[in-house]
Amino acid sequence: MARRVQSPDLVRRLRQVCPDVRERELLRKHVSFRIGGPADILVVPRSGDELRAVARALFDEHAPFVILGAGSNVLISDGGIRGVVLKIGKGVDRVTRDGDRIIAESGVGLPHLARDAAASGLSGLEFAAGIPASLGGAVVMNAGAHGHAMAEIVAVVHAVTPDGEVELRAAMLEYAYRTSVLQQRAAVVTEAMLHLRAADPAAVRRQTDEWLAHRSATQPIGPPSSGCVFRNPAGDHAGRLIDLAGGKGLQVGGARVSEIHANYIVNTGEATAVDVLTLMRKVNALVEEKFGVRLDAEVKLLGETAPDR
Ligand SMILES: Cc1cc2nc3c(=O)[nH]c(=O)nc-3n(C[C@H](O)[C@H](O)[C@H](O)COP(=O)(O)OP(=O)(O)OC[C@H]3O[C@@H](n4cnc5c(N)ncnc54)[C@H](O)[C@@H]3O)c2cc1C
């Protein structure tokens, strides 16, 4: 098991640029699954300037760190995360508009941005209104729904890297299904420019509402989850395969395969990360036995891996 990072020097250095630095903070409070142990150090910048200063400090100090946006696509281990967690959300959420372009900081909520765009008569973000992501997480994951994805609208991304601040044009991001080059690079996304299209505000709102209603009817909206846990295999849907393999309703500890959408695992109250991982393994075995297909995780596993049951 990795050793806890206790570095008064690092905490002091981070506090010089950002007042909100917490030690042994439980991460389950910061993620949609409501699962996960403590971070040695959690740092929560409250502005874009603070975010850039924190990111620079972390790279300068060679500190081990992971980034959390809205925490809606992660499974954090029960042992938590050794090192620093950089949480990007409230405060890092300035949005400006320049014609049909929106320039927004990475902590802004995607549903908020989609509503804003609709109100301004800009089309392109309708698919995103029901995705509970931060803009940064959505840009990194190439979040998508209803046949559309971030790759269609991201024009430029600003990030802090070990080499300083960089501007990455869309063509450099290597976008593909739920992935981008940003998942492999040491880069803290600070801002993105989205290229939308002027449209009739009523039509944009209508489409947004229609897709939101479809989500409510087909996905579990209430209980804590991390959305779809498996990537769709080429030409098929993981949820369909899990359903046909008899996975719906399967439960390990407090983790349960949703009856509404089989690619969702929900936390019924007291689920642990080990419960979820064990359930994912069982579901995968069912699907492999029936269809000969192995599903890959879409949810990002962060932190120490705990022993299986
Ligand atoms: C109810 C529900 C419904 C969902 N529906 C959908 C859907 O329809 N479509 C879809 O694609 N996804 C969906 N998701 C999953 C999730 O919302 C997306 O994957 C989203 O893009 C994650 O964004 P986030 O801000 O929560 O990122 P997090 O979960 O916090 O992080 C995800 C990854 O991105 C990295 N990251 C986050 N922010 C940054 C940053 N600023 N800079 C660099 N790296 C960063 C993290 O380190 C991590 O590796 C759903 C989730 C839930 C809970």
The ligand as an SDF file (V2000), in Angstrom:
LIG
                    3D

 53 58  0  0  0  0  0  0  0  0999 V2000
  -26.0870   10.2980  -13.8360 C   0  0  0  0  0  0  0  0  0  0  0  0
  -24.9140   10.3630  -14.7910 C   0  0  0  0  0  0  0  0  0  0  0  0
  -25.1390   10.4530  -16.1660 C   0  0  0  0  0  0  0  0  0  0  0  0
  -24.0660   10.4950  -17.0640 C   0  0  0  0  0  0  0  0  0  0  0  0
  -24.3340   10.5870  -18.3900 N   0  0  0  0  0  0  0  0  0  0  0  0
  -23.3030   10.6740  -19.2600 C   0  0  0  0  0  0  0  0  0  0  0  0
  -23.5560   10.7930  -20.6690 C   0  0  0  0  0  0  0  0  0  0  0  0
  -24.6920   10.8370  -21.1260 O   0  0  0  0  0  0  0  0  0  0  0  0
  -22.4850   10.8640  -21.4890 N   0  0  0  0  0  0  0  0  0  0  0  0
  -21.1920   10.8410  -21.0400 C   0  0  0  0  0  0  0  0  0  0  0  0
  -20.2500   10.9410  -21.8560 O   0  0  0  0  0  0  0  0  0  0  0  0
  -20.9390   10.7330  -19.7210 N   0  0  0  0  0  0  0  0  0  0  0  0
  -21.9400   10.6440  -18.8260 C   0  0  0  0  0  0  0  0  0  0  0  0
  -21.6840   10.5250  -17.4870 N   0  0  0  0  0  0  0  0  0  0  0  0
  -20.2810   10.4430  -17.0330 C   0  0  0  0  0  0  0  0  0  0  0  0
  -19.6050   11.7900  -16.7520 C   0  0  0  0  0  0  0  0  0  0  0  0
  -20.5550   12.8030  -16.4920 O   0  0  0  0  0  0  0  0  0  0  0  0
  -18.6910   12.2180  -17.8990 C   0  0  0  0  0  0  0  0  0  0  0  0
  -17.6730   11.2560  -18.1480 O   0  0  0  0  0  0  0  0  0  0  0  0
  -18.0030   13.5680  -17.6410 C   0  0  0  0  0  0  0  0  0  0  0  0
  -17.2750   13.9360  -18.7840 O   0  0  0  0  0  0  0  0  0  0  0  0
  -17.0870   13.5640  -16.4320 C   0  0  0  0  0  0  0  0  0  0  0  0
  -16.8160   14.9120  -16.1030 O   0  0  0  0  0  0  0  0  0  0  0  0
  -16.3850   15.3210  -14.6210 P   0  0  0  0  0  0  0  0  0  0  0  0
  -16.1590   16.7730  -14.5740 O   0  0  0  0  0  0  0  0  0  0  0  0
  -17.3380   14.7530  -13.6450 O   0  0  0  0  0  0  0  0  0  0  0  0
  -14.9860   14.5630  -14.5430 O   0  0  0  0  0  0  0  0  0  0  0  0
  -14.4400   13.6510  -13.3570 P   0  0  0  0  0  0  0  0  0  0  0  0
  -15.3200   12.4580  -13.1980 O   0  0  0  0  0  0  0  0  0  0  0  0
  -14.1590   14.4730  -12.1680 O   0  0  0  0  0  0  0  0  0  0  0  0
  -13.0530   13.1890  -14.0170 O   0  0  0  0  0  0  0  0  0  0  0  0
  -13.0450   12.3560  -15.1580 C   0  0  0  0  0  0  0  0  0  0  0  0
  -11.6210   12.2970  -15.7040 C   0  0  0  0  0  0  0  0  0  0  0  0
  -11.2560   13.5750  -16.2300 O   0  0  0  0  0  0  0  0  0  0  0  0
  -10.1160   14.1130  -15.5530 C   0  0  0  0  0  0  0  0  0  0  0  0
  -10.3480   15.5630  -15.4010 N   0  0  0  0  0  0  0  0  0  0  0  0
  -11.4500   16.1700  -14.8830 C   0  0  0  0  0  0  0  0  0  0  0  0
  -11.3340   17.5080  -14.9620 N   0  0  0  0  0  0  0  0  0  0  0  0
  -10.1240   17.7560  -15.5360 C   0  0  0  0  0  0  0  0  0  0  0  0
   -9.4090   18.9550  -15.8800 C   0  0  0  0  0  0  0  0  0  0  0  0
   -9.9140   20.1860  -15.6620 N   0  0  0  0  0  0  0  0  0  0  0  0
   -8.1760   18.8310  -16.4420 N   0  0  0  0  0  0  0  0  0  0  0  0
   -7.6410   17.6060  -16.6930 C   0  0  0  0  0  0  0  0  0  0  0  0
   -8.2610   16.4390  -16.3780 N   0  0  0  0  0  0  0  0  0  0  0  0
   -9.4910   16.5180  -15.8050 C   0  0  0  0  0  0  0  0  0  0  0  0
  -10.0540   13.3690  -14.2300 C   0  0  0  0  0  0  0  0  0  0  0  0
   -8.7350   13.3160  -13.7230 O   0  0  0  0  0  0  0  0  0  0  0  0
  -10.5790   11.9910  -14.6140 C   0  0  0  0  0  0  0  0  0  0  0  0
   -9.5560   11.2150  -15.2100 O   0  0  0  0  0  0  0  0  0  0  0  0
  -22.7420   10.4650  -16.5650 C   0  0  0  0  0  0  0  0  0  0  0  0
  -22.5130   10.4120  -15.1850 C   0  0  0  0  0  0  0  0  0  0  0  0
  -23.5750   10.3570  -14.3060 C   0  0  0  0  0  0  0  0  0  0  0  0
  -23.3010   10.3050  -12.8270 C   0  0  0  0  0  0  0  0  0  0  0  0
  1  2  1  0
  2  3  1  0
  2 52  2  0
  3  4  2  0
  4  5  1  0
  4 50  1  0
  5  6  2  0
  6  7  1  0
  6 13  1  0
  7  8  2  0
  7  9  1  0
  9 10  1  0
 10 11  2  0
 10 12  1  0
 12 13  2  0
 13 14  1  0
 14 15  1  0
 14 50  1  0
 15 16  1  0
 16 17  1  0
 16 18  1  0
 18 19  1  0
 18 20  1  0
 20 21  1  0
 20 22  1  0
 22 23  1  0
 23 24  1  0
 24 25  2  0
 24 26  1  0
 24 27  1  0
 27 28  1  0
 28 29  2  0
 28 30  1  0
 28 31  1  0
 31 32  1  0
 32 33  1  0
 33 34  1  0
 33 48  1  0
 34 35  1  0
 35 36  1  0
 35 46  1  0
 36 37  1  0
 36 45  1  0
 37 38  2  0
 38 39  1  0
 39 40  1  0
 39 45  2  0
 40 41  1  0
 40 42  2  0
 42 43  1  0
 43 44  2  0
 44 45  1  0
 46 47  1  0
 46 48  1  0
 48 49  1  0
 50 51  2  0
 51 52  1  0
 52 53  1  0
M  END
$$$$
